[in-house]
Amino acid sequence: MAPIAGVCLQHIAREADDPHAMALFYQEVLGFNRLETPNFGAMTVIWMSLPPSHSLHLIGRESKRSTSSRKDPSVLPKSDHLAFRVENYNAAVQLIKDRGIEIFEKTQQDGKIKQAFFYDPEGT
């Protein structure tokens, strides 16, 4: 049986305790743009776009998660995460560090691939 034809990823949805703070992070650190978002009534939803074609939907969590201790970003390569390609790796890493965000760097495949892992404001 053949797979569904013409499939492409439309968006990723993330729950957030504070969607507005998360939106600001994604705008200021990663360059996302806010999109016009339909009114979802009592539910807070913010649609964002990362040109040319990727979308992120931030959805207000109904009940806040309990706060946990600070997580170590070195565990991110082995867990769920979002990945972004950047034009200038060193400049991107420096920008993240300049914002006081803890970062874990890793090099793959004989130094050909560099990766930097960090948490968003809600620790995910």
Phi and psi restraints in degrees (value plus and minus 20) as a CYANA .aco file:
   2 ALA   PHI     -99.6   -59.6
   2 ALA   PSI     131.0   171.0
   3 PRO   PHI     -91.7   -51.7
   3 PRO   PSI     147.5   187.5
   4 ILE   PHI     -80.7   -40.7
   4 ILE   PSI     112.6   152.6
   5 ALA   PHI     -99.6   -59.6
   5 ALA   PSI     126.2   166.2
   6 GLY   PHI      53.2    93.2
   6 GLY   PSI       4.1    44.1
   7 VAL   PHI     -97.9   -57.9
   7 VAL   PSI     115.2   155.2
   8 CYS   PHI    -164.7  -124.7
   8 CYS   PSI     134.0   174.0
   9 LEU   PHI     -91.1   -51.1
   9 LEU   PSI     104.9   144.9
  10 GLN   PHI    -112.5   -72.5
  10 GLN   PSI     -67.0   -27.0
  11 HIS   PHI    -181.0  -141.0
  11 HIS   PSI     145.3   185.3
  12 ILE   PHI    -135.6   -95.6
  12 ILE   PSI     116.0   156.0
  13 ALA   PHI    -130.3   -90.3
  13 ALA   PSI     116.4   156.4
  14 ARG   PHI    -148.3  -108.3
  14 ARG   PSI     109.9   149.9
  15 GLU   PHI     -95.2   -55.2
  15 GLU   PSI     127.9   167.9
  16 ALA   PHI    -167.4  -127.4
  16 ALA   PSI     120.4   160.4
  17 ASP   PHI     -86.6   -46.6
  17 ASP   PSI     -58.2   -18.2
  18 ASP   PHI    -151.2  -111.2
  18 ASP   PSI      64.4   104.4
  19 PRO   PHI     -77.9   -37.9
  19 PRO   PSI     -51.7   -11.7
  20 HIS   PHI     -88.2   -48.2
  20 HIS   PSI     -62.0   -22.0
  21 ALA   PHI     -86.4   -46.4
  21 ALA   PSI     -59.4   -19.4
  22 MET   PHI     -85.1   -45.1
  22 MET   PSI     -61.6   -21.6
  23 ALA   PHI     -80.9   -40.9
  23 ALA   PSI     -62.9   -22.9
  24 LEU   PHI     -80.7   -40.7
  24 LEU   PSI     -63.1   -23.1
  25 PHE   PHI     -79.3   -39.3
  25 PHE   PSI     -70.4   -30.4
  26 TYR   PHI     -85.4   -45.4
  26 TYR   PSI     -51.2   -11.2
  27 GLN   PHI     -91.2   -51.2
  27 GLN   PSI     -74.0   -34.0
  28 GLU   PHI     -95.1   -55.1
  28 GLU   PSI     -54.2   -14.2
  29 VAL   PHI    -113.4   -73.4
  29 VAL   PSI     -61.1   -21.1
  30 LEU   PHI    -131.3   -91.3
  30 LEU   PSI     -22.8    17.2
  31 GLY   PHI      60.0   100.0
  31 GLY   PSI       1.1    41.1
  32 PHE   PHI     -89.2   -49.2
  32 PHE   PSI     133.8   173.8
  33 ASN   PHI    -131.0   -91.0
  33 ASN   PSI     124.0   164.0
  34 ARG   PHI     -96.7   -56.7
  34 ARG   PSI     121.4   161.4
  35 LEU   PHI    -129.2   -89.2
  35 LEU   PSI     138.5   178.5
  36 GLU   PHI     -82.4   -42.4
  36 GLU   PSI     110.0   150.0
  37 THR   PHI    -139.4   -99.4
  37 THR   PSI     112.0   152.0
  38 PRO   PHI     -80.8   -40.8
  38 PRO   PSI     139.0   179.0
  39 ASN   PHI    -101.0   -61.0
  39 ASN   PSI     100.3   140.3
  40 PHE   PHI    -124.1   -84.1
  40 PHE   PSI       6.7    46.7
  41 GLY   PHI      50.0    90.0
  41 GLY   PSI    -148.9  -108.9
  42 ALA   PHI     -94.2   -54.2
  42 ALA   PSI     -34.4     5.6
  43 MET   PHI    -104.9   -64.9
  43 MET   PSI     107.5   147.5
  44 THR   PHI    -101.5   -61.5
  44 THR   PSI     103.3   143.3
  45 VAL   PHI    -155.9  -115.9
  45 VAL   PSI     114.9   154.9
  46 ILE   PHI    -147.2  -107.2
  46 ILE   PSI     102.7   142.7
  47 TRP   PHI    -114.7   -74.7
  47 TRP   PSI     117.7   157.7
  48 MET   PHI    -154.2  -114.2
  48 MET   PSI     139.4   179.4
  49 SER   PHI    -154.7  -114.7
  49 SER   PSI     122.1   162.1
  50 LEU   PHI    -138.0   -98.0
  50 LEU   PSI      84.6   124.6
  51 PRO   PHI     -75.5   -35.5
  51 PRO   PSI     124.4   164.4
  52 PRO   PHI    -110.7   -70.7
  52 PRO   PSI     -41.4    -1.4
  53 SER   PHI    -169.7  -129.7
  53 SER   PSI      -4.9    35.1
  54 HIS   PHI    -124.0   -84.0
  54 HIS   PSI     118.1   158.1
  55 SER   PHI    -143.1  -103.1
  55 SER   PSI     127.8   167.8
  56 LEU   PHI    -149.4  -109.4
  56 LEU   PSI     110.1   150.1
  57 HIS   PHI    -131.1   -91.1
  57 HIS   PSI      99.6   139.6
  58 LEU   PHI    -117.8   -77.8
  58 LEU   PSI     103.5   143.5
  59 ILE   PHI    -139.6   -99.6
  59 ILE   PSI     105.7   145.7
  60 GLY   PHI     -82.5   -42.5
  60 GLY   PSI     107.8   147.8
  61 ARG   PHI     -93.9   -53.9
  61 ARG   PSI     116.7   156.7
  62 GLU   PHI     -85.9   -45.9
  62 GLU   PSI     -62.3   -22.3
  63 SER   PHI    -148.2  -108.2
  63 SER   PSI     111.6   151.6
  64 LYS   PHI     -85.3   -45.3
  64 LYS   PSI     125.5   165.5
  65 ARG   PHI     -94.8   -54.8
  65 ARG   PSI     134.2   174.2
  66 SER   PHI     -92.3   -52.3
  66 SER   PSI     122.7   162.7
  67 THR   PHI     -94.7   -54.7
  67 THR   PSI     117.9   157.9
  68 SER   PHI    -136.0   -96.0
  68 SER   PSI     152.3   192.3
  69 SER   PHI     -86.4   -46.4
  69 SER   PSI     140.3   180.3
  70 ARG   PHI     -78.1   -38.1
  70 ARG   PSI     113.8   153.8
  71 LYS   PHI    -110.9   -70.9
  71 LYS   PSI     131.8   171.8
  72 ASP   PHI    -109.1   -69.1
  72 ASP   PSI      99.5   139.5
  73 PRO   PHI     -85.4   -45.4
  73 PRO   PSI     -32.0     8.0
  74 SER   PHI     -89.1   -49.1
  74 SER   PSI     -33.7     6.3
  75 VAL   PHI    -105.5   -65.5
  75 VAL   PSI     -32.3     7.7
  76 LEU   PHI     -80.4   -40.4
  76 LEU   PSI     -55.9   -15.9
  77 PRO   PHI     -79.2   -39.2
  77 PRO   PSI     -39.3     0.7
  78 LYS   PHI    -125.8   -85.8
  78 LYS   PSI      -8.1    31.9
  79 SER   PHI    -157.3  -117.3
  79 SER   PSI     159.5   199.5
  80 ASP   PHI     -78.9   -38.9
  80 ASP   PSI     118.0   158.0
  81 HIS   PHI    -182.5  -142.5
  81 HIS   PSI     141.4   181.4
  82 LEU   PHI    -118.6   -78.6
  82 LEU   PSI     125.8   165.8
  83 ALA   PHI    -145.0  -105.0
  83 ALA   PSI     117.0   157.0
  84 PHE   PHI    -147.0  -107.0
  84 PHE   PSI     121.1   161.1
  85 ARG   PHI    -114.0   -74.0
  85 ARG   PSI     120.9   160.9
  86 VAL   PHI    -145.6  -105.6
  86 VAL   PSI     137.1   177.1
  87 GLU   PHI     -90.9   -50.9
  87 GLU   PSI     -60.8   -20.8
  88 ASN   PHI    -150.5  -110.5
  88 ASN   PSI      80.6   120.6
  89 TYR   PHI     -77.0   -37.0
  89 TYR   PSI     -71.0   -31.0
  90 ASN   PHI     -81.6   -41.6
  90 ASN   PSI     -60.9   -20.9
  91 ALA   PHI     -85.6   -45.6
  91 ALA   PSI     -59.7   -19.7
  92 ALA   PHI     -84.7   -44.7
  92 ALA   PSI     -64.8   -24.8
  93 VAL   PHI     -81.7   -41.7
  93 VAL   PSI     -62.4   -22.4
  94 GLN   PHI     -84.2   -44.2
  94 GLN   PSI     -61.1   -21.1
  95 LEU   PHI     -80.6   -40.6
  95 LEU   PSI     -63.3   -23.3
  96 ILE   PHI     -83.5   -43.5
  96 ILE   PSI     -65.8   -25.8
  97 LYS   PHI     -83.7   -43.7
  97 LYS   PSI     -59.9   -19.9
  98 ASP   PHI     -82.0   -42.0
  98 ASP   PSI     -45.8    -5.8
  99 ARG   PHI    -106.4   -66.4
  99 ARG   PSI     -16.3    23.7
 100 GLY   PHI      56.9    96.9
 100 GLY   PSI      -0.7    39.3
 101 ILE   PHI    -109.2   -69.2
 101 ILE   PSI     106.4   146.4
 102 GLU   PHI     -87.1   -47.1
 102 GLU   PSI     117.3   157.3
 103 ILE   PHI    -155.7  -115.7
 103 ILE   PSI     128.1   168.1
 104 PHE   PHI    -142.8  -102.8
 104 PHE   PSI     102.9   142.9
 105 GLU   PHI    -124.8   -84.8
 105 GLU   PSI     124.5   164.5
 106 LYS   PHI    -163.8  -123.8
 106 LYS   PSI     121.8   161.8
 107 THR   PHI    -135.3   -95.3
 107 THR   PSI     116.1   156.1
 108 GLN   PHI    -136.2   -96.2
 108 GLN   PSI     145.0   185.0
 109 GLN   PHI      26.0    66.0
 109 GLN   PSI      45.9    85.9
 110 ASP   PHI      34.6    74.6
 110 ASP   PSI      17.5    57.5
 111 GLY   PHI      62.3   102.3
 111 GLY   PSI     -16.1    23.9
 112 LYS   PHI    -100.0   -60.0
 112 LYS   PSI     -45.6    -5.6
 113 ILE   PHI    -142.3  -102.3
 113 ILE   PSI     103.2   143.2
 114 LYS   PHI    -126.1   -86.1
 114 LYS   PSI     119.5   159.5
 115 GLN   PHI    -151.3  -111.3
 115 GLN   PSI     125.9   165.9
 116 ALA   PHI    -150.3  -110.3
 116 ALA   PSI     108.1   148.1
 117 PHE   PHI    -135.7   -95.7
 117 PHE   PSI     116.8   156.8
 118 PHE   PHI    -176.5  -136.5
 118 PHE   PSI     139.4   179.4
 119 TYR   PHI    -115.1   -75.1
 119 TYR   PSI     130.9   170.9
 120 ASP   PHI     -99.3   -59.3
 120 ASP   PSI     159.1   199.1
 121 PRO   PHI     -78.7   -38.7
 121 PRO   PSI     -42.1    -2.1
 122 GLU   PHI    -118.3   -78.3
 122 GLU   PSI     -10.2    29.8
 123 GLY   PHI      56.2    96.2
 123 GLY   PSI       7.7    47.7
